[in-house]
Amino acid sequence: MKKLMVLTFLVLASATLGPAEAKPKPCKRCYCSVSATNVNFGAYDGIAQLAVNSAGNVEVSCGTDTIGDVMSYAIELSGGNKGTKPREMSGSGRYRLEYNLYTDVGHTIIWGDGKGSTATVTDSYTFVTLCCEIRNYTIYGRIDAGQNVAPGFYSDSIVVKVDF
């Protein structure tokens, strides 16, 4: 009589993965607020033929209910009275004082709504605490030299929009 031997064995394997790629968790329960300081150029002297630079600030404060959420947003500035090519401040009478707002200190990138030749300022970060992440963004303003305007007060209103 033949004997039958039966052997049962297991096939085992272990697998390892490469470095884990964290999948960002979009911020579902996030909240933000925005504030801005004025860009105040002070006195402009059209006779002096000098450009005038100034700066303002946009502050974005965001929070979440979940640590690890990823916040992403874009900051847009409206065109004001006329648009962004260039913007203009209105004064008394028919005079307008042209200026623009930029994302960079070199005054090369016009800060607008991302359309045409304008750019928005974007940011993205992961929350490591629930409240609050506060970020500041400088608005660089410039009035170009050589504008013939009457003495007086000139102003424009800009709307700041944060799309998150």
CORWO-V347396 format. One record per helix or strand. SS is the DSSP state (H for helix, E for strand). FROM is the first residue (numbers start at 1). TO is the last residue. If there is no record, write none. Layout:
BEGIN
SS:FROM:TO ; SS:FROM:TO
END
This chain:
BEGIN
E:25:26 ; E:31:37 ; E:52:63 ; E:69:77 ; E:87:90 ; E:96:102 ; E:110:111 ; E:118:119 ; E:121:126 ; E:133:143 ; E:155:155 ; E:160:163
END
